[in-house]
């Protein structure tokens, strides 16, 4: 079985915010990103950011959520949530994520 890597959902992406931009933004904030998957064709856009472990995800949500994204113009704020999807090292998704269906989230 392939190793599962936890991911973070990031929303409100502008069209210029590609994988490299997102990696640089997280690096500027002191976080090591392993991979980024931008989901295109939607506005605003969103992506999944693969981090080393759950502790890194919790740290990013606590430290970065609502902070200004470095290099964003006009300034945008990080909008982060825990993702229900896991990414394998070969780049395939596992878990409950199905990009072909609408995604809904209810917060209580």
KOLGU-4560 file (N, C-alpha, C; in nm, 3 decimals, padded with zeros to 5 digits):
<recs>
<n_xx: 00.085 n_yy: -00.119 n_zz: 00.000 ca_xx: 00.000 ca_yy: 00.000 ca_zz: 00.000 c_xx: 00.089 c_yy: 00.124 c_zz: 00.000 mol: A seq: 1 type: UNK>
<n_xx: 00.053 n_yy: 00.221 n_zz: -00.078 ca_xx: 00.130 ca_yy: 00.345 ca_zz: -00.088 c_xx: 00.116 c_yy: 00.426 c_zz: 00.040 mol: A seq: 2 type: UNK>
<n_xx: 00.220 n_yy: 00.498 n_zz: 00.073 ca_xx: 00.222 ca_yy: 00.584 ca_zz: 00.190 c_xx: 00.124 c_yy: 00.700 c_zz: 00.169 mol: A seq: 3 type: UNK>
<n_xx: 00.040 n_yy: 00.725 n_zz: 00.269 ca_xx: -00.057 ca_yy: 00.834 ca_zz: 00.259 c_xx: 00.000 c_yy: 00.960 c_zz: 00.322 mol: A seq: 4 type: UNK>
<n_xx: -00.019 n_yy: 01.073 n_zz: 00.252 ca_xx: 00.031 ca_yy: 01.201 ca_zz: 00.301 c_xx: -00.086 c_yy: 01.294 c_zz: 00.326 mol: A seq: 5 type: UNK>
<n_xx: -00.095 n_yy: 01.353 n_zz: 00.445 ca_xx: -00.208 ca_yy: 01.442 ca_zz: 00.475 c_xx: -00.202 c_yy: 01.570 c_zz: 00.395 mol: A seq: 6 type: UNK>
<n_xx: -00.319 n_yy: 01.627 n_zz: 00.367 ca_xx: -00.323 ca_yy: 01.751 ca_zz: 00.289 c_xx: -00.412 c_yy: 01.855 c_zz: 00.356 mol: A seq: 7 type: UNK>
<n_xx: -00.390 n_yy: 01.976 n_zz: 00.313 ca_xx: -00.459 ca_yy: 02.093 ca_zz: 00.363 c_xx: -00.532 c_yy: 02.156 c_zz: 00.244 mol: A seq: 8 type: UNK>
<n_xx: -00.656 n_yy: 02.196 n_zz: 00.264 ca_xx: -00.732 ca_yy: 02.265 ca_zz: 00.159 c_xx: -00.704 c_yy: 02.414 c_zz: 00.171 mol: A seq: 9 type: UNK>
<n_xx: -00.679 n_yy: 02.482 n_zz: 00.059 ca_xx: -00.658 ca_yy: 02.626 ca_zz: 00.057 c_xx: -00.751 c_yy: 02.687 c_zz: -00.046 mol: A seq: 10 type: UNK>
<n_xx: -00.830 n_yy: 02.783 n_zz: -00.006 ca_xx: -00.929 ca_yy: 02.843 ca_zz: -00.095 c_xx: -00.899 c_yy: 02.987 c_zz: -00.130 mol: A seq: 11 type: UNK>
<n_xx: -00.988 n_yy: 03.044 n_zz: -00.213 ca_xx: -00.981 ca_yy: 03.184 ca_zz: -00.258 c_xx: -00.855 c_yy: 03.215 c_zz: -00.338 mol: A seq: 12 type: UNK>
<n_xx: -00.813 n_yy: 03.123 n_zz: -00.425 ca_xx: -00.694 ca_yy: 03.145 ca_zz: -00.506 c_xx: -00.728 c_yy: 03.230 c_zz: -00.627 mol: A seq: 13 type: UNK>
<n_xx: -00.642 n_yy: 03.327 n_zz: -00.654 ca_xx: -00.651 ca_yy: 03.404 ca_zz: -00.778 c_xx: -00.587 c_yy: 03.323 c_zz: -00.890 mol: A seq: 14 type: UNK>
<n_xx: -00.620 n_yy: 03.352 n_zz: -01.016 ca_xx: -00.566 ca_yy: 03.273 ca_zz: -01.128 c_xx: -00.414 c_yy: 03.268 c_zz: -01.135 mol: A seq: 15 type: UNK>
<n_xx: -00.343 n_yy: 03.370 n_zz: -01.090 ca_xx: -00.196 ca_yy: 03.369 ca_zz: -01.098 c_xx: -00.131 c_yy: 03.283 c_zz: -00.989 mol: A seq: 16 type: UNK>
<n_xx: -00.209 n_yy: 03.236 n_zz: -00.893 ca_xx: -00.155 ca_yy: 03.158 ca_zz: -00.781 c_xx: -00.140 c_yy: 03.012 c_zz: -00.822 mol: A seq: 17 type: UNK>
<n_xx: -00.026 n_yy: 02.980 n_zz: -00.881 ca_xx: 00.000 ca_yy: 02.843 ca_zz: -00.924 c_xx: 00.076 c_yy: 02.766 c_zz: -00.816 mol: A seq: 18 type: UNK>
<n_xx: 00.116 n_yy: 02.642 n_zz: -00.848 ca_xx: 00.185 ca_yy: 02.555 ca_zz: -00.752 c_xx: 00.310 c_yy: 02.622 c_zz: -00.696 mol: A seq: 19 type: UNK>
<n_xx: 00.391 n_yy: 02.681 n_zz: -00.782 ca_xx: 00.515 ca_yy: 02.744 ca_zz: -00.736 c_xx: 00.488 c_yy: 02.864 c_zz: -00.646 mol: A seq: 20 type: UNK>
<n_xx: 00.389 n_yy: 02.944 n_zz: -00.679 ca_xx: 00.353 ca_yy: 03.058 ca_zz: -00.595 c_xx: 00.314 c_yy: 03.011 c_zz: -00.455 mol: A seq: 21 type: UNK>
<n_xx: 00.232 n_yy: 02.907 n_zz: -00.449 ca_xx: 00.184 ca_yy: 02.857 ca_zz: -00.319 c_xx: 00.299 c_yy: 02.798 c_zz: -00.238 mol: A seq: 22 type: UNK>
<n_xx: 00.387 n_yy: 02.722 n_zz: -00.303 ca_xx: 00.503 ca_yy: 02.667 ca_zz: -00.232 c_xx: 00.590 c_yy: 02.779 c_zz: -00.174 mol: A seq: 23 type: UNK>
<n_xx: 00.615 n_yy: 02.885 n_zz: -00.254 ca_xx: 00.695 ca_yy: 02.998 ca_zz: -00.207 c_xx: 00.627 c_yy: 03.070 c_zz: -00.090 mol: A seq: 24 type: UNK>
<n_xx: 00.496 n_yy: 03.087 n_zz: -00.098 ca_xx: 00.423 ca_yy: 03.155 ca_zz: 00.009 c_xx: 00.436 c_yy: 03.079 c_zz: 00.141 mol: A seq: 25 type: UNK>
<n_xx: 00.418 n_yy: 02.947 n_zz: 00.135 ca_xx: 00.432 ca_yy: 02.866 ca_zz: 00.257 c_xx: 00.577 c_yy: 02.868 c_zz: 00.307 mol: A seq: 26 type: UNK>
<n_xx: 00.673 n_yy: 02.860 n_zz: 00.215 ca_xx: 00.815 ca_yy: 02.862 ca_zz: 00.254 c_xx: 00.850 c_yy: 02.995 c_zz: 00.322 mol: A seq: 27 type: UNK>
<n_xx: 00.798 n_yy: 03.105 n_zz: 00.269 ca_xx: 00.822 ca_yy: 03.235 ca_zz: 00.329 c_xx: 00.770 c_yy: 03.240 c_zz: 00.472 mol: A seq: 28 type: UNK>
<n_xx: 00.664 n_yy: 03.166 n_zz: 00.499 ca_xx: 00.606 ca_yy: 03.161 ca_zz: 00.632 c_xx: 00.670 c_yy: 03.052 c_zz: 00.719 mol: A seq: 29 type: UNK>
<n_xx: 00.774 n_yy: 02.985 n_zz: 00.666 ca_xx: 00.849 ca_yy: 02.888 ca_zz: 00.745 c_xx: 00.797 c_yy: 02.745 c_zz: 00.739 mol: A seq: 30 type: UNK>
<n_xx: 00.711 n_yy: 02.714 n_zz: 00.643 ca_xx: 00.656 ca_yy: 02.580 ca_zz: 00.632 c_xx: 00.711 c_yy: 02.508 c_zz: 00.510 mol: A seq: 31 type: UNK>
<n_xx: 00.736 n_yy: 02.378 n_zz: 00.525 ca_xx: 00.791 ca_yy: 02.295 ca_zz: 00.418 c_xx: 00.677 c_yy: 02.219 c_zz: 00.350 mol: A seq: 32 type: UNK>
<n_xx: 00.647 n_yy: 02.256 n_zz: 00.228 ca_xx: 00.541 ca_yy: 02.192 ca_zz: 00.149 c_xx: 00.602 c_yy: 02.079 c_zz: 00.067 mol: A seq: 33 type: UNK>
<n_xx: 00.537 n_yy: 01.964 n_zz: 00.066 ca_xx: 00.585 ca_yy: 01.851 ca_zz: -00.013 c_xx: 00.528 c_yy: 01.851 c_zz: -00.154 mol: A seq: 34 type: UNK>
<n_xx: 00.403 n_yy: 01.897 n_zz: -00.169 ca_xx: 00.339 ca_yy: 01.899 ca_zz: -00.300 c_xx: 00.218 c_yy: 01.992 c_zz: -00.295 mol: A seq: 35 type: UNK>
<n_xx: 00.177 n_yy: 02.041 n_zz: -00.411 ca_xx: 00.059 ca_yy: 02.125 ca_zz: -00.424 c_xx: -00.020 c_yy: 02.076 c_zz: -00.545 mol: A seq: 36 type: UNK>
<n_xx: -00.151 n_yy: 02.065 n_zz: -00.530 ca_xx: -00.241 ca_yy: 02.028 ca_zz: -00.641 c_xx: -00.344 c_yy: 02.139 c_zz: -00.658 mol: A seq: 37 type: UNK>
<n_xx: -00.326 n_yy: 02.222 n_zz: -00.759 ca_xx: -00.422 ca_yy: 02.330 ca_zz: -00.786 c_xx: -00.536 c_yy: 02.272 c_zz: -00.869 mol: A seq: 38 type: UNK>
<n_xx: -00.657 n_yy: 02.303 n_zz: -00.827 ca_xx: -00.777 ca_yy: 02.260 ca_zz: -00.900 c_xx: -00.822 c_yy: 02.379 c_zz: -00.983 mol: A seq: 39 type: UNK>
<n_xx: -00.810 n_yy: 02.365 n_zz: -01.114 ca_xx: -00.839 ca_yy: 02.477 ca_zz: -01.203 c_xx: -00.982 c_yy: 02.469 c_zz: -01.256 mol: A seq: 40 type: UNK>
<n_xx: -01.022 n_yy: 02.575 n_zz: -01.321 ca_xx: -01.154 ca_yy: 02.579 ca_zz: -01.383 c_xx: -01.263 c_yy: 02.633 c_zz: -01.292 mol: A seq: 41 type: UNK>
<n_xx: -01.225 n_yy: 02.676 n_zz: -01.174 ca_xx: -01.322 ca_yy: 02.734 ca_zz: -01.082 c_xx: -01.271 c_yy: 02.870 c_zz: -01.037 mol: A seq: 42 type: UNK>
<n_xx: -01.362 n_yy: 02.961 n_zz: -01.008 ca_xx: -01.322 ca_yy: 03.091 ca_zz: -00.960 c_xx: -01.409 c_yy: 03.127 c_zz: -00.840 mol: A seq: 43 type: UNK>
<n_xx: -01.356 n_yy: 03.158 n_zz: -00.723 ca_xx: -01.212 ca_yy: 03.153 ca_zz: -00.696 c_xx: -01.163 c_yy: 03.009 c_zz: -00.694 mol: A seq: 44 type: UNK>
<n_xx: -01.034 n_yy: 02.994 n_zz: -00.718 ca_xx: -00.974 ca_yy: 02.861 ca_zz: -00.722 c_xx: -00.943 c_yy: 02.807 c_zz: -00.584 mol: A seq: 45 type: UNK>
<n_xx: -00.901 n_yy: 02.681 n_zz: -00.583 ca_xx: -00.858 ca_yy: 02.619 ca_zz: -00.458 c_xx: -00.751 c_yy: 02.517 c_zz: -00.489 mol: A seq: 46 type: UNK>
<n_xx: -00.686 n_yy: 02.471 n_zz: -00.384 ca_xx: -00.581 ca_yy: 02.371 ca_zz: -00.403 c_xx: -00.571 c_yy: 02.283 c_zz: -00.280 mol: A seq: 47 type: UNK>
<n_xx: -00.493 n_yy: 02.176 n_zz: -00.294 ca_xx: -00.460 ca_yy: 02.089 ca_zz: -00.183 c_xx: -00.309 c_yy: 02.098 c_zz: -00.163 mol: A seq: 48 type: UNK>
<n_xx: -00.268 n_yy: 02.125 n_zz: -00.041 ca_xx: -00.127 ca_yy: 02.141 ca_zz: -00.007 c_xx: -00.087 c_yy: 02.021 c_zz: 00.077 mol: A seq: 49 type: UNK>
<n_xx: 00.009 n_yy: 01.942 n_zz: 00.028 ca_xx: 00.056 ca_yy: 01.823 ca_zz: 00.100 c_xx: 00.170 c_yy: 01.866 c_zz: 00.192 mol: A seq: 50 type: UNK>
<n_xx: 00.155 n_yy: 01.833 n_zz: 00.319 ca_xx: 00.254 ca_yy: 01.867 ca_zz: 00.422 c_xx: 00.309 c_yy: 01.738 c_zz: 00.483 mol: A seq: 51 type: UNK>
<n_xx: 00.420 n_yy: 01.747 n_zz: 00.556 ca_xx: 00.484 ca_yy: 01.626 ca_zz: 00.607 c_xx: 00.399 c_yy: 01.543 c_zz: 00.702 mol: A seq: 52 type: UNK>
<n_xx: 00.317 n_yy: 01.607 n_zz: 00.785 ca_xx: 00.239 ca_yy: 01.531 ca_zz: 00.884 c_xx: 00.122 c_yy: 01.615 c_zz: 00.935 mol: A seq: 53 type: UNK>
<n_xx: 00.040 n_yy: 01.553 n_zz: 01.018 ca_xx: -00.077 ca_yy: 01.623 ca_zz: 01.073 c_xx: -00.037 c_yy: 01.740 c_zz: 01.162 mol: A seq: 54 type: UNK>
<n_xx: 00.075 n_yy: 01.727 n_zz: 01.231 ca_xx: 00.121 ca_yy: 01.838 ca_zz: 01.317 c_xx: 00.147 c_yy: 01.962 c_zz: 01.233 mol: A seq: 55 type: UNK>
<n_xx: 00.204 n_yy: 01.946 n_zz: 01.114 ca_xx: 00.229 ca_yy: 02.059 ca_zz: 01.025 c_xx: 00.098 c_yy: 02.121 c_zz: 00.979 mol: A seq: 56 type: UNK>
<n_xx: -00.002 n_yy: 02.039 n_zz: 00.952 ca_xx: -00.134 ca_yy: 02.090 ca_zz: 00.913 c_xx: -00.195 c_yy: 02.172 c_zz: 01.026 mol: A seq: 57 type: UNK>
<n_xx: -00.193 n_yy: 02.117 n_zz: 01.147 ca_xx: -00.248 ca_yy: 02.189 ca_zz: 01.262 c_xx: -00.173 c_yy: 02.321 c_zz: 01.285 mol: A seq: 58 type: UNK>
<n_xx: -00.041 n_yy: 02.318 n_zz: 01.270 ca_xx: 00.040 ca_yy: 02.439 ca_zz: 01.288 c_xx: 00.004 c_yy: 02.545 c_zz: 01.184 mol: A seq: 59 type: UNK>
<n_xx: -00.011 n_yy: 02.503 n_zz: 01.057 ca_xx: -00.047 ca_yy: 02.597 ca_zz: 00.951 c_xx: -00.183 c_yy: 02.660 c_zz: 00.976 mol: A seq: 60 type: UNK>
<n_xx: -00.278 n_yy: 02.580 n_zz: 01.015 ca_xx: -00.412 ca_yy: 02.634 ca_zz: 01.041 c_xx: -00.405 c_yy: 02.735 c_zz: 01.156 mol: A seq: 61 type: UNK>
<n_xx: -00.332 n_yy: 02.703 n_zz: 01.261 ca_xx: -00.323 ca_yy: 02.792 ca_zz: 01.377 c_xx: -00.245 c_yy: 02.921 c_zz: 01.344 mol: A seq: 62 type: UNK>
<n_xx: -00.135 n_yy: 02.910 n_zz: 01.271 ca_xx: -00.047 ca_yy: 03.025 ca_zz: 01.246 c_xx: -00.083 c_yy: 03.107 c_zz: 01.123 mol: A seq: 63 type: UNK>
<n_xx: -00.126 n_yy: 03.039 n_zz: 01.016 ca_xx: -00.139 ca_yy: 03.108 ca_zz: 00.887 c_xx: -00.282 c_yy: 03.147 c_zz: 00.851 mol: A seq: 64 type: UNK>
<n_xx: -00.381 n_yy: 03.073 n_zz: 00.900 ca_xx: -00.518 ca_yy: 03.100 ca_zz: 00.860 c_xx: -00.555 c_yy: 03.244 c_zz: 00.892 mol: A seq: 65 type: UNK>
<n_xx: -00.591 n_yy: 03.322 n_zz: 00.791 ca_xx: -00.627 ca_yy: 03.461 ca_zz: 00.808 c_xx: -00.511 c_yy: 03.558 c_zz: 00.792 mol: A seq: 66 type: UNK>
<n_xx: -00.388 n_yy: 03.507 n_zz: 00.785 ca_xx: -00.270 ca_yy: 03.594 ca_zz: 00.762 c_xx: -00.261 c_yy: 03.627 c_zz: 00.614 mol: A seq: 67 type: UNK>
<n_xx: -00.199 n_yy: 03.738 n_zz: 00.582 ca_xx: -00.181 ca_yy: 03.778 ca_zz: 00.443 c_xx: -00.082 c_yy: 03.682 c_zz: 00.374 mol: A seq: 68 type: UNK>
<n_xx: -00.117 n_yy: 03.639 n_zz: 00.254 ca_xx: -00.032 ca_yy: 03.549 ca_zz: 00.176 c_xx: 00.084 c_yy: 03.631 c_zz: 00.119 mol: A seq: 69 type: UNK>
<n_xx: 00.208 n_yy: 03.593 n_zz: 00.153 ca_xx: 00.322 ca_yy: 03.668 ca_zz: 00.100 c_xx: 00.323 c_yy: 03.670 c_zz: -00.053 mol: A seq: 70 type: UNK>
<n_xx: 00.343 n_yy: 03.788 n_zz: -00.111 ca_xx: 00.351 ca_yy: 03.801 ca_zz: -00.256 c_xx: 00.217 c_yy: 03.818 c_zz: -00.326 mol: A seq: 71 type: UNK>
<n_xx: 00.107 n_yy: 03.813 n_zz: -00.252 ca_xx: -00.024 ca_yy: 03.828 ca_zz: -00.317 c_xx: -00.049 c_yy: 03.975 c_zz: -00.349 mol: A seq: 72 type: UNK>
<n_xx: -00.105 n_yy: 04.000 n_zz: -00.468 ca_xx: -00.131 ca_yy: 04.136 ca_zz: -00.514 c_xx: -00.258 c_yy: 04.138 c_zz: -00.598 mol: A seq: 73 type: UNK>
<n_xx: -00.368 n_yy: 04.191 n_zz: -00.548 ca_xx: -00.381 ca_yy: 04.260 ca_zz: -00.421 c_xx: -00.369 c_yy: 04.162 c_zz: -00.304 mol: A seq: 74 type: UNK>
<n_xx: -00.341 n_yy: 04.212 n_zz: -00.183 ca_xx: -00.322 ca_yy: 04.123 ca_zz: -00.069 c_xx: -00.443 c_yy: 04.032 c_zz: -00.045 mol: A seq: 75 type: UNK>
<n_xx: -00.414 n_yy: 03.904 n_zz: -00.032 ca_xx: -00.515 ca_yy: 03.802 ca_zz: -00.002 c_xx: -00.476 c_yy: 03.736 c_zz: 00.129 mol: A seq: 76 type: UNK>
<n_xx: -00.573 n_yy: 03.680 n_zz: 00.198 ca_xx: -00.546 ca_yy: 03.610 ca_zz: 00.322 c_xx: -00.554 c_yy: 03.460 c_zz: 00.301 mol: A seq: 77 type: UNK>
<n_xx: -00.469 n_yy: 03.386 n_zz: 00.375 ca_xx: -00.478 ca_yy: 03.240 ca_zz: 00.374 c_xx: -00.617 c_yy: 03.199 c_zz: 00.419 mol: A seq: 78 type: UNK>
<n_xx: -00.679 n_yy: 03.108 n_zz: 00.345 ca_xx: -00.805 ca_yy: 03.047 ca_zz: 00.383 c_xx: -00.780 c_yy: 02.897 c_zz: 00.383 mol: A seq: 79 type: UNK>
<n_xx: -00.762 n_yy: 02.840 n_zz: 00.501 ca_xx: -00.716 ca_yy: 02.701 ca_zz: 00.513 c_xx: -00.816 c_yy: 02.616 c_zz: 00.591 mol: A seq: 80 type: UNK>
<n_xx: -00.826 n_yy: 02.491 n_zz: 00.552 ca_xx: -00.908 ca_yy: 02.390 ca_zz: 00.621 c_xx: -00.836 c_yy: 02.257 c_zz: 00.613 mol: A seq: 81 type: UNK>
<n_xx: -00.862 n_yy: 02.170 n_zz: 00.708 ca_xx: -00.813 ca_yy: 02.033 ca_zz: 00.696 c_xx: -00.883 c_yy: 01.967 c_zz: 00.579 mol: A seq: 82 type: UNK>
<n_xx: -00.809 n_yy: 01.890 n_zz: 00.502 ca_xx: -00.867 ca_yy: 01.820 ca_zz: 00.388 c_xx: -00.903 c_yy: 01.678 c_zz: 00.428 mol: A seq: 83 type: UNK>
<n_xx: -01.008 n_yy: 01.626 n_zz: 00.367 ca_xx: -01.045 ca_yy: 01.487 ca_zz: 00.390 c_xx: -00.968 c_yy: 01.393 c_zz: 00.298 mol: A seq: 84 type: UNK>
<n_xx: -00.893 n_yy: 01.449 n_zz: 00.205 ca_xx: -00.820 ca_yy: 01.368 ca_zz: 00.108 c_xx: -00.677 c_yy: 01.344 c_zz: 00.153 mol: A seq: 85 type: UNK>
<n_xx: -00.623 n_yy: 01.232 n_zz: 00.113 ca_xx: -00.482 ca_yy: 01.202 ca_zz: 00.132 c_xx: -00.423 c_yy: 01.181 c_zz: -00.007 mol: A seq: 86 type: UNK>
<n_xx: -00.298 n_yy: 01.223 n_zz: -00.026 ca_xx: -00.231 ca_yy: 01.204 ca_zz: -00.153 c_xx: -00.121 c_yy: 01.101 c_zz: -00.134 mol: A seq: 87 type: UNK>
<n_xx: -00.108 n_yy: 01.010 n_zz: -00.230 ca_xx: -00.003 ca_yy: 00.911 ca_zz: -00.224 c_xx: 00.122 c_yy: 00.966 c_zz: -00.291 mol: A seq: 88 type: UNK>
<n_xx: 00.235 n_yy: 00.902 n_zz: -00.269 ca_xx: 00.361 ca_yy: 00.952 ca_zz: -00.325 c_xx: 00.359 c_yy: 00.953 c_zz: -00.478 mol: A seq: 89 type: UNK>
<n_xx: 00.276 n_yy: 00.870 n_zz: -00.541 ca_xx: 00.270 ca_yy: 00.872 ca_zz: -00.688 c_xx: 00.174 c_yy: 00.979 c_zz: -00.740 mol: A seq: 90 type: UNK>
<n_xx: 00.117 n_yy: 01.060 n_zz: -00.648 ca_xx: 00.034 ca_yy: 01.173 ca_zz: -00.690 c_xx: -00.113 c_yy: 01.143 c_zz: -00.703 mol: A seq: 91 type: UNK>
<n_xx: -00.156 n_yy: 01.021 n_zz: -00.671 ca_xx: -00.298 ca_yy: 00.989 ca_zz: -00.679 c_xx: -00.366 c_yy: 01.018 c_zz: -00.546 mol: A seq: 92 type: UNK>
<n_xx: -00.493 n_yy: 01.046 n_zz: -00.552 ca_xx: -00.571 ca_yy: 01.076 ca_zz: -00.432 c_xx: -00.631 c_yy: 00.948 c_zz: -00.376 mol: A seq: 93 type: UNK>
<n_xx: -00.639 n_yy: 00.943 n_zz: -00.247 ca_xx: -00.712 ca_yy: 00.835 ca_zz: -00.182 c_xx: -00.797 c_yy: 00.898 c_zz: -00.073 mol: A seq: 94 type: UNK>
<n_xx: -00.889 n_yy: 00.826 n_zz: -00.020 ca_xx: -00.976 ca_yy: 00.883 ca_zz: 00.082 c_xx: -01.111 c_yy: 00.917 c_zz: 00.023 mol: A seq: 95 type: UNK>
<n_xx: -01.171 n_yy: 01.024 n_zz: 00.073 ca_xx: -01.309 ca_yy: 01.055 ca_zz: 00.037 c_xx: -01.323 c_yy: 01.159 c_zz: -00.071 mol: A seq: 96 type: UNK>
<n_xx: -01.214 n_yy: 01.210 n_zz: -00.125 ca_xx: -01.222 ca_yy: 01.316 ca_zz: -00.223 c_xx: -01.257 c_yy: 01.263 c_zz: -00.361 mol: A seq: 97 type: UNK>
<n_xx: -01.359 n_yy: 01.322 n_zz: -00.422 ca_xx: -01.395 ca_yy: 01.290 ca_zz: -00.559 c_xx: -01.413 c_yy: 01.422 c_zz: -00.632 mol: A seq: 98 type: UNK>
<n_xx: -01.316 n_yy: 01.459 n_zz: -00.715 ca_xx: -01.320 ca_yy: 01.589 ca_zz: -00.780 c_xx: -01.428 c_yy: 01.600 c_zz: -00.886 mol: A seq: 99 type: UNK>
<n_xx: -01.493 n_yy: 01.491 n_zz: -00.921 ca_xx: -01.599 ca_yy: 01.496 ca_zz: -01.020 c_xx: -01.735 c_yy: 01.528 c_zz: -00.962 mol: A seq: 100 type: UNK>
<n_xx: -01.743 n_yy: 01.541 n_zz: -00.829 ca_xx: -01.870 ca_yy: 01.568 ca_zz: -00.764 c_xx: -01.860 c_yy: 01.697 c_zz: -00.684 mol: A seq: 101 type: UNK>
<n_xx: -01.974 n_yy: 01.764 n_zz: -00.665 ca_xx: -01.972 ca_yy: 01.885 ca_zz: -00.581 c_xx: -01.927 c_yy: 01.850 c_zz: -00.440 mol: A seq: 102 type: UNK>
<n_xx: -01.855 n_yy: 01.944 n_zz: -00.378 ca_xx: -01.809 ca_yy: 01.923 ca_zz: -00.242 c_xx: -01.885 c_yy: 02.017 c_zz: -00.150 mol: A seq: 103 type: UNK>
<n_xx: -01.932 n_yy: 01.965 n_zz: -00.038 ca_xx: -02.003 ca_yy: 02.044 ca_zz: 00.059 c_xx: -01.941 c_yy: 02.020 c_zz: 00.194 mol: A seq: 104 type: UNK>
<n_xx: -01.942 n_yy: 02.122 n_zz: 00.279 ca_xx: -01.889 ca_yy: 02.109 ca_zz: 00.412 c_xx: -01.983 c_yy: 02.179 c_zz: 00.506 mol: A seq: 105 type: UNK>
<n_xx: -02.016 n_yy: 02.113 n_zz: 00.613 ca_xx: -02.103 ca_yy: 02.172 ca_zz: 00.714 c_xx: -02.022 c_yy: 02.186 c_zz: 00.842 mol: A seq: 106 type: UNK>
<n_xx: -02.019 n_yy: 02.305 n_zz: 00.898 ca_xx: -01.949 ca_yy: 02.329 ca_zz: 01.024 c_xx: -02.054 c_yy: 02.343 c_zz: 01.133 mol: A seq: 107 type: UNK>
<n_xx: -02.028 n_yy: 02.277 n_zz: 01.242 ca_xx: -02.121 ca_yy: 02.284 ca_zz: 01.356 c_xx: -02.050 c_yy: 02.350 c_zz: 01.471 mol: A seq: 108 type: UNK>
</recs>
